[in-house]
Amino acid sequence: MKFGITLGLLNPRVWEEVAREADSLGFESLWLPEHLVFPVAMRGKLRPEEEHPPVPPSTPLYDAAAYLSYLAGITKQIRLGTFVYLLGLRHPFVAARAFATLDQVSLGRAEVGIGAGWLINEWEAAGFDPRTRGRRLDECAALCQRLWTEEVVEHRGEFYSFDPVMFEPKPIQKPHPPFTVGGESDAALRRAVRLGGWIGMPGGFDETRLLLDRLRKLERDADKPAGSTVVTVPARLRGADDIARYRDAGVDRLIPILPGGSRQAVEQARAFAADHF
């Protein structure tokens, strides 16, 4: 099983130190959350049971691909991903260029974590109808794949249309950097099966197992081999037994939610690596 680490719950002041340490300790991947903008009055829920949005609008935001490109320059082997990037809020030229650049400067370490997004009025602030976000995401993802793999691309679609273009340089990874799809709706899980990767939200093992049952059924419905979707799960772990349960359930990559705050992040990463690597 692979182990990742997330910067999402940490103060940006420690991101660089955590990235360096995670890389040297042998964590397989590092994940950075992403939003384009936070409206002051938020509308939307990350999970249905929430009573209010999970983050304040004053939370610092960074361009994820740009920041990960910086982290690529101070690390050697750890993979660098978004958890998750709101692909549909960007033109495919912008998104494809950002991740192709990340893949180039990291020498093939980019992970493209994407999602439709839960923050309804973030879409409205950007001038888009939030009801179209799933279709926009699908069209943009398909176009990124084409821009990364085809010599000349021409497109006439629902949201994007352009005459023949060329896109260079291509990403280092072939055929392209892997997609990982966030979300727990049927639409999100179907998208994950189609694109080959799924990343869950922090929850308990029983909840994860139910989601994996749904994912495996969708694989069968799509005539995909069982287990063909790479599964990434953030989780609060109590020990090796928990890790074994997730592994046996079919999880490919765990992102442990480490105890303690930003000040203890490096120490906790070292302790986890000493126990499990």
C-alpha positions as CSV (number, residue, x, y, z in Angstrom):
1,M,0.0,0.0,0.0
2,K,1.2,3.5,-0.8
3,F,1.0,6.4,1.7
4,G,0.3,10.0,0.9
5,I,0.3,13.2,3.0
6,T,-2.0,16.2,2.7
7,L,-1.3,19.8,3.3
8,G,-4.9,20.7,3.5
9,L,-5.2,20.9,7.3
10,L,-1.9,22.6,7.8
11,N,-0.8,26.3,8.0
12,P,0.9,27.3,4.7
13,R,3.9,28.4,6.7
14,V,4.8,24.7,7.2
15,W,4.0,23.4,3.8
16,E,7.6,23.6,2.5
17,E,9.1,21.9,5.5
18,V,6.5,19.2,5.5
19,A,7.0,18.6,1.8
20,R,10.8,18.2,2.2
21,E,10.4,15.9,5.1
22,A,7.7,13.7,3.5
23,D,9.9,13.4,0.5
24,S,12.9,12.3,2.5
25,L,10.8,9.9,4.7
26,G,9.4,8.0,1.7
27,F,5.8,9.2,1.5
28,E,4.6,8.3,-2.0
29,S,2.5,11.4,-2.7
30,L,1.7,14.9,-1.4
31,W,-1.8,16.5,-1.9
32,L,-2.8,20.2,-2.0
33,P,-6.4,21.4,-1.8
34,E,-7.7,23.9,-4.3
35,H,-10.4,26.6,-4.8
36,L,-10.4,29.5,-7.1
37,V,-12.2,32.0,-4.8
38,F,-14.3,31.9,-1.6
39,P,-17.5,34.0,-1.5
40,V,-18.0,35.8,1.8
41,A,-21.4,34.2,2.2
42,M,-20.9,30.6,1.1
43,R,-23.7,28.4,-0.4
44,G,-23.0,24.7,-0.6
45,K,-22.0,21.7,1.5
46,L,-19.0,19.4,1.1
47,R,-21.1,16.6,2.7
48,P,-24.9,16.5,3.0
49,E,-24.9,16.3,6.8
50,E,-23.0,19.5,7.3
51,E,-24.8,22.5,8.8
52,H,-22.4,25.1,7.4
53,P,-19.4,25.2,4.9
54,P,-16.3,23.5,6.4
55,V,-13.9,26.4,5.8
56,P,-14.1,30.2,6.5
57,P,-13.9,32.5,3.4
58,S,-10.7,34.1,4.8
59,T,-8.8,30.8,4.3
60,P,-5.6,31.5,2.2
61,L,-5.7,30.1,-1.3
62,Y,-2.9,29.5,-3.8
63,D,-2.7,28.5,-7.4
64,A,-2.3,24.8,-6.8
65,A,-0.3,23.8,-9.9
66,A,2.0,26.7,-9.4
67,Y,2.7,25.9,-5.8
68,L,3.2,22.2,-6.5
69,S,5.6,23.2,-9.2
70,Y,7.6,25.1,-6.6
71,L,7.5,22.1,-4.3
72,A,8.7,20.0,-7.2
73,G,11.9,22.0,-7.2
74,I,12.7,21.2,-3.5
75,T,11.7,17.5,-3.6
76,K,13.1,14.5,-5.5
77,Q,10.6,11.7,-5.7
78,I,7.3,12.4,-4.0
79,R,4.3,12.6,-6.3
80,L,2.4,15.9,-6.3
81,G,-1.3,16.1,-6.6
82,T,-4.4,18.3,-6.1
83,F,-7.2,17.2,-3.7
84,V,-9.1,18.4,-5.7
85,Y,-8.7,20.9,-8.6
86,L,-11.9,22.5,-9.9
87,L,-11.1,21.7,-13.5
88,G,-14.5,22.9,-14.9
89,L,-13.8,26.5,-13.7
90,R,-10.9,26.8,-16.1
91,H,-10.6,26.8,-19.8
92,P,-9.0,23.5,-20.9
93,F,-6.0,25.4,-22.4
94,V,-5.3,26.9,-18.9
95,A,-5.7,23.7,-17.0
96,A,-3.8,21.5,-19.4
97,R,-1.0,23.9,-19.5
98,A,-0.8,24.1,-15.7
99,F,-0.5,20.4,-15.2
100,A,1.7,19.8,-18.2
101,T,4.1,22.3,-16.7
102,L,3.9,20.6,-13.3
103,D,4.6,17.3,-14.9
104,Q,7.6,18.7,-16.8
105,V,9.3,20.5,-13.9
106,S,8.7,17.5,-11.6
107,L,10.0,15.0,-14.1
108,G,6.8,13.1,-14.3
109,R,5.3,13.4,-10.8
110,A,2.0,15.1,-11.4
111,E,-1.3,13.7,-10.1
112,V,-4.4,15.5,-11.4
113,G,-7.0,15.3,-8.7
114,I,-10.2,16.9,-10.0
115,G,-13.8,17.4,-8.8
116,A,-17.0,19.1,-9.8
117,G,-17.1,21.2,-6.7
118,W,-19.5,21.7,-3.8
119,L,-19.4,25.5,-3.3
120,I,-22.3,26.6,-5.5
121,N,-21.7,30.4,-5.5
122,E,-18.0,30.0,-6.2
123,W,-19.2,29.0,-9.7
124,E,-21.6,31.9,-9.8
125,A,-18.8,34.3,-8.8
126,A,-16.8,33.1,-11.7
127,G,-19.7,33.7,-14.1
128,F,-20.8,30.0,-14.6
129,D,-24.1,28.2,-14.0
130,P,-23.3,25.8,-11.2
131,R,-25.9,23.3,-12.7
132,T,-23.4,22.8,-15.6
133,R,-20.4,22.0,-13.4
134,G,-20.4,18.2,-14.0
135,R,-20.8,18.6,-17.8
136,R,-18.1,21.2,-17.9
137,L,-15.8,19.0,-15.9
138,D,-16.3,16.1,-18.2
139,E,-15.7,18.1,-21.4
140,C,-12.7,19.8,-19.9
141,A,-11.1,16.6,-18.7
142,A,-11.6,15.0,-22.1
143,L,-10.0,18.0,-23.8
144,C,-7.0,17.9,-21.5
145,Q,-6.5,14.3,-22.4
146,R,-6.5,15.2,-26.1
147,L,-4.2,18.2,-25.6
148,W,-1.8,16.0,-23.7
149,T,-1.7,13.2,-26.3
150,E,-2.7,14.4,-29.8
151,E,-0.5,16.4,-32.2
152,V,-3.4,18.6,-33.4
153,V,-6.7,19.2,-31.6
154,E,-9.9,20.7,-33.0
155,H,-13.1,20.8,-31.0
156,R,-16.8,21.7,-31.2
157,G,-18.5,21.1,-27.9
158,E,-21.2,22.3,-25.5
159,F,-18.9,24.7,-23.7
160,Y,-15.7,24.9,-25.7
161,S,-15.1,25.3,-29.4
162,F,-11.9,26.1,-31.2
163,D,-10.1,25.6,-34.5
164,P,-7.1,23.3,-34.8
165,V,-4.4,24.0,-32.2
166,M,-1.1,22.4,-31.2
167,F,-0.1,22.0,-27.6
168,E,3.6,21.5,-26.6
169,P,5.4,20.3,-24.6
170,K,3.4,17.2,-23.8
171,P,3.6,15.9,-20.2
172,I,6.4,13.5,-19.4
173,Q,4.0,10.8,-18.1
174,K,2.4,8.7,-20.9
175,P,-0.2,8.7,-22.0
176,H,-0.7,11.6,-19.6
177,P,-0.7,12.3,-15.8
178,P,-3.3,10.2,-14.0
179,F,-6.6,11.6,-13.1
180,T,-8.1,11.1,-9.7
181,V,-11.7,12.1,-9.2
182,G,-13.2,13.3,-5.9
183,G,-16.8,13.1,-4.8
184,E,-19.2,10.5,-3.5
185,S,-22.2,11.0,-5.8
186,D,-23.1,8.4,-8.4
187,A,-22.0,10.9,-11.1
188,A,-18.6,11.4,-9.4
189,L,-18.0,7.6,-8.9
190,R,-18.9,6.9,-12.6
191,R,-16.5,9.6,-13.6
192,A,-13.8,8.0,-11.4
193,V,-14.3,4.6,-13.0
194,R,-14.1,6.2,-16.5
195,L,-11.0,8.2,-15.8
196,G,-9.3,5.5,-13.6
197,G,-8.9,7.0,-10.1
198,W,-11.0,8.0,-7.1
199,I,-10.2,9.9,-4.0
200,G,-12.5,9.9,-1.0
201,M,-13.2,12.4,1.8
202,P,-12.1,11.7,5.4
203,G,-14.4,9.3,7.0
204,G,-14.6,6.0,8.8
205,F,-13.8,2.5,7.5
206,D,-17.4,1.4,7.3
207,E,-18.3,4.4,5.2
208,T,-15.4,3.8,2.9
209,R,-16.3,0.2,2.4
210,L,-19.8,1.1,1.3
211,L,-18.4,3.6,-1.2
212,L,-16.0,1.0,-2.5
213,D,-18.9,-1.4,-3.0
214,R,-20.7,1.2,-5.1
215,L,-17.5,1.8,-7.0
216,R,-16.9,-1.9,-7.8
217,K,-20.5,-2.2,-9.0
218,L,-20.0,0.7,-11.3
219,E,-16.8,-0.9,-12.6
220,R,-18.9,-4.0,-13.4
221,D,-21.6,-2.0,-15.1
222,A,-18.9,-0.3,-17.3
223,D,-17.3,-3.6,-18.1
224,K,-14.1,-2.6,-16.3
225,P,-12.0,-5.1,-14.5
226,A,-12.6,-5.2,-10.7
227,G,-10.1,-3.0,-9.0
228,S,-9.1,-1.1,-12.1
229,T,-10.0,2.2,-10.4
230,V,-7.0,3.4,-8.3
231,V,-8.5,4.2,-4.9
232,T,-7.1,6.9,-2.6
233,V,-8.6,7.4,0.9
234,P,-7.8,9.9,3.6
235,A,-8.4,8.3,7.1
236,R,-7.7,8.7,10.8
237,L,-5.8,5.6,11.7
238,R,-5.4,3.9,15.0
239,G,-2.7,1.5,14.1
240,A,-1.5,-1.3,11.8
241,D,-4.8,-3.1,12.0
242,D,-6.7,-0.2,10.5
243,I,-4.2,-0.1,7.7
244,A,-4.6,-3.8,7.0
245,R,-8.4,-3.3,6.9
246,Y,-8.2,-0.6,4.3
247,R,-5.7,-2.6,2.2
248,D,-7.8,-5.7,2.3
249,A,-10.9,-3.6,1.3
250,G,-9.0,-2.6,-1.9
251,V,-7.6,0.8,-1.0
252,D,-4.4,1.5,-3.0
253,R,-3.3,4.6,-1.3
254,L,-3.9,5.9,2.2
255,I,-3.5,9.5,3.3
256,P,-3.3,9.4,7.1
257,I,-4.9,12.3,8.9
258,L,-2.0,12.9,11.4
259,P,-2.9,14.0,14.9
260,G,-1.8,17.3,16.2
261,G,-1.6,20.7,14.4
262,S,0.8,22.4,12.1
263,R,3.6,22.7,14.7
264,Q,3.6,18.9,15.2
265,A,3.2,18.0,11.5
266,V,6.8,17.1,10.8
267,E,7.2,15.2,14.0
268,Q,4.0,13.3,13.4
269,A,5.1,12.4,9.8
270,R,8.3,11.0,11.2
271,A,6.5,9.0,13.8
272,F,4.1,7.5,11.2
273,A,6.9,6.7,8.8
274,A,8.9,5.0,11.6
275,D,5.9,2.8,12.5
276,H,4.7,1.9,9.0
277,F,7.4,2.2,6.4
